[in-house]
Amino acid sequence: DLKMHDDEIFKGIDCIIHLAALGSVPRSINNPTNTNQSNISGFLNILDFARRSKIKQFIYASSSSVYGDDKNLPKVEGIIGKPLSPYALTKQVNEMYAKVFNDVYGYSTTGLRFFNVFGPRQNPDGDYAAVIPRWLKAMKNNDYIYIHGDGKTTRDFCYIENVIEIILSAVSVTLNGSNVFNVAVGEQTSLEEIANFMKKEILSYGTDYKKDFQYVDFRKGDVKDSLADISQAQHLLGYNPK
């Protein structure tokens, strides 16, 4: 636990950017207790320390998973559905705590709802690896890639540089209240499109991938389609994703 006698550690600090969590919907389904401990208890511990230490800004990672079973597209910040996994629930609770801290203590926060972030050095290994690095490694090694569902499932894939841009923008802009913003590109791409694009592009790196894609069951807890409305982030944070 973070205690008040740790003040010296944070002396002169104006902002906390809290990005730590146990990610992955399947991981949370397999072990909801660990996900809760990290993503809710851990989040509250840091949020309350920031509030007690009077740190001016608290920026944290939320997730597109908070939209749950809401079928509206594009996703707008004011409308969310029922959570479809323990992970999604933890991120909804984070946002609820942030709102309560604003209502009760007058402590302002900024939550960033990340949509399918990808980029260099993303871990391709393990059961909970993200789809793009996992598929790239499989294609490089001439292994099968597995697509959950019929391949028509869509995501709003967001390059890591966009995430860095909006975090820096959030640091430089002072907002009151419990704010949340979608962080995406505002474009819809199917898993099949991504796989075919990667297969074509890696040819330029000398990898001619010829294996057929393997289609397996749709994963429990996943949403079928995802697309973000990023107008609020553009308007209030000057967000300009590439």
ABEGO torsion letter per residue (X at the ends): XBBAAAAAAABGBABBBBABBBBEAAAAAABAAAAAAAAAAAAAAAAAAAAAAGBABBBBBBBAAAAEABABOBBBAABBBBBABAAAAAAAAAAAAAAAAAAAAGBBBBBBBBBGBBEBGBBABEAABBAAAAAAAAAAAGBBBBBBEAGABBBBBBBAAAAAAAAAAAAABBBBEBBBBBBBAGBBBBAAAAAAAAAAAAAAAGBBBABBBBBBBBBBGBBABBBBBAAAAAAAAGBBBX
